[in-house]
Each structure stands twice: as C-alpha cells, then as structure tokens.
Amino acid sequence: MPAATIFIVDDDDLLRLSLRDRLDCEGYALVEAGSCAEATARLTPDLDLVLLDFQLPDGRCQVVRAIRRHCQADQGLKFARDLTLRRQTPSSPRRSPIPASAVA
C-alpha cells in the first residue's frame, strides 16, 4: 500500500524541517510549501492530509478554499485550532503524545 501523502504548509522553516524529518522517518510521502501562494500552486487532489499554519503572513483563506475545491465528496475538512506545540525545557513537564484515534 502506498504511503499517505502529507502537505506541510508553514512559513517557519525550522518547524517545517522538524515535521519533515519526523514524518519522513515514519514513511509518509511529503509535499511542502512556505506560503499560501506556494501552497495553492502545489495543491493536488492526491493529498491525504494538509498541515496548515493558521498564521501565515500572506493569509490562509485562499488555501482553505483551494483545499475545499480539491477535496473528494466523501472527505471532510477538519481543523485542529486548539492544538499547540510547546517547546520542551528541562523544567517543563513531559506530555504524552496525542493518539491518532483522538483526532480522527
């Protein structure tokens, strides 16, 4: 079975690199963009998941509209608005990863 394709859209190069390294190790096929304009140009119907930064400097609305146009009828558009990434420091408590079943 082919690997799922994940599209990472974020203007933060370090965050994109981190996500790319982790997801690549897990065997996912990856597509990346650093802006809304680049994301809109690289969007294809064969994407399985889009990780979209909601604070892109050039907006996000046109990307969301383009995703909606490219979605199959049986697919949905889901947002994880309350999910935040926090930097780990020696004094910060360790958090367990969120299981995939919790966001599906």
QUIRAFEN-V729574 format. One record per backbone hydrogen bond with DSSP energy under -0.5 kcal/mol. CO is the residue of the C=O (numbers start at 1). NH is the residue of the N-H. If there is no record, write none. Layout:
# QUIRAFEN-V729574
CO|NH ; CO|NH
This chain:
# QUIRAFEN-V729574
4|6 ; 4|29 ; 5|48 ; 5|49 ; 6|8 ; 6|31 ; 7|9 ; 7|51 ; 8|10 ; 8|33 ; 9|53 ; 11|13 ; 12|16 ; 13|17 ; 14|18 ; 15|19 ; 16|20 ; 17|21 ; 18|22 ; 19|23 ; 20|24 ; 21|25 ; 22|26 ; 23|28 ; 24|27 ; 29|6 ; 31|8 ; 33|10 ; 35|39 ; 36|40 ; 37|41 ; 38|42 ; 39|43 ; 44|47 ; 49|7 ; 50|52 ; 51|9 ; 51|53 ; 53|56 ; 56|59 ; 60|64 ; 61|65 ; 62|66 ; 63|67 ; 64|68 ; 65|69 ; 66|70 ; 67|71 ; 72|75 ; 76|78 ; 79|81 ; 80|83 ; 82|84 ; 89|92 ; 99|102 ; 99|103 ; 100|103 ; 100|104
